[in-house]
Amino acid sequence: MMRRFFAPLLALGLVLAGNAQAQDTLSPLHFQSDGPLGGIDKAAAQRGFLVYQTVCAACHAASALHYRDLEALGLTSDQAAGVAAGVKLADGSAATLDSPFKAPAMPASAFGGAVPPDLSSIAAQRPGGAQYIYALLTGYTTAPDGVTMLPGHFYNKAFPGGQVAMPPVLRDNAVTYADGTPATQSQEAADVAEFLTWAADPNLGTRHQIGLRAVIFFTLLSIVAIAARRGGGG
Amino acid sequence: MIKELKPLSSLAALLGLLTASGLVLAVYYNPWHAFASLGFIEREVNEGWLVQAYHATGTTLLFGLAYLFLFRAMLARGYRAPDDLAWALGVKLLAVLLLAGWLGFVLTGGAAAYWALVRAANGALALSGAAGAIGMWFFGGPAGEGTLARLALFHAVLGVAALAVLAAAYRRLKPKMSPGVCLDHLARFAVLALIFSVLAFFFPHLGQPAVNALPGDPLTLPLGTALPWYLLPLAGIADALPGAWGGIIGVVGAVAVLAALPWLDGSGPEAVRSRWYGVLTWVWGLDVIALGITATARDCPQASLLLALFALWYFFHFLVLVPLVTAMEAK
């Protein structure tokens, strides 16, 4: 079942070694990608990729992503290739930079009939985006009295209807972060939410940067043009 | 004449942008894998996400301006001679844009687009006689991947048609250029570009149904009417009337009464602003907005009743109130 193995850990260790420990984004919960001028927190997204690769990828694909896309998160081409080389494809060969993030080919019956959704754009497809992903991953509780659970389902207060077929997979120290950030369950959930926000909208930061410049430029142009019209055109 | 020309230059600039960005999108668009090809444009094509955002935001601004200009012309009664031809061209442009806008939305291949296409194609093919034959020719059969290939062609053809309508309006109005007009155009362009940048870079999905971020799938069913904002009032009228014929008559009728406004207005050309006509037109504008809002709020139990009331008022305004008020004022 656990198809991915731990070469990614090594590769990411190289990337993150120099980075400072993560800032506390959990109390209160916030994401660097939030807001009109937000951008992706690359360190958090790298840690989130580690969580995705070691935990989520056992069942979930993200087939719109390729290993070369990790270069946008700050990995060098060699490091991304190292990550890909640690992934075994269905035929036993190693993945390449152009391989998509595939899920193991398992029938729906292996997941209790609920096929795990593709995570490429999940942050755009679910209302609430990163906040929802965080709430879902940390929302598992015991079912309240009077709730009859469906077979093979788990109670989750963030999931619409409260009963989700995905088991609680994130726990403390499910991964080891190379930058020394304590791998608590909430930290892992927040990091993977940031990673999936990047995956759904890889151009988020660039879009906001260009947008800010465009708005400043056209505000000035508008002022000049309107002033010129008042003065010249009557 | 310069007054009528101002909207035309903004509309022409936006249509030009849509044509240029649409050409780029068409190069990479694959109707057989519509949703995946849009993802490819967004992720793999160099600056593809930018071109896509331009196309989506250009559409939003174009519809916003077209609606505003038509409403302003209604308020100022700009549909009467000597501007009746400009009004007719404006309504014609709106009709072309509405159809092209619907087609463009369907081409995205998302869950909402998939169901909009399935409903329209099934409705059209269920008709008998000539209408069914036209539906068969338009959709080519039940909705499938091949349908999108022909609809992509119609979308492009209608884009050219919209340009042709604008060109006809230009020929009619014969613009004159002077330094004052140039400065005027520059100011308009700057403000338009400012609004465009805010929308394109900070709200790229403004007015699009959120469920369309999911790939089109028979098992992913959007709740209620999931259409972009510029189609919602018309969708509300179509939903208010029963059956496929009801929808068709509602949509065609809603545009036809706009085109017929010069004849529905019973006052002579010498009549100036009338208070009652102005009030009624504002109420009608609110009614159109209410139609759009109610069309999306289908989980509200009173929605279908409200929708019927708002749709009734839409036609009541044009067919009864406008002739009545203007005829009284002509006395």
Interface residues (C-beta under 8 A of the other chain):
Chain A: P36 A64 D69 S120 S121 A124 Q125 P127 P202 N203 R207 H208 I210 G211 L212 A214 V215 F218 T219 L221 S222 V224 A225 I226 A228 R229 G232 G233 G234
Chain B: G39 E42 R43 W49 L50 A53 P179 G180 V181 L183 D184 L186 A187 F189 A190 V191 A193 L194 S197 V198 A200 F201 F202 P204 A210 A213 L214
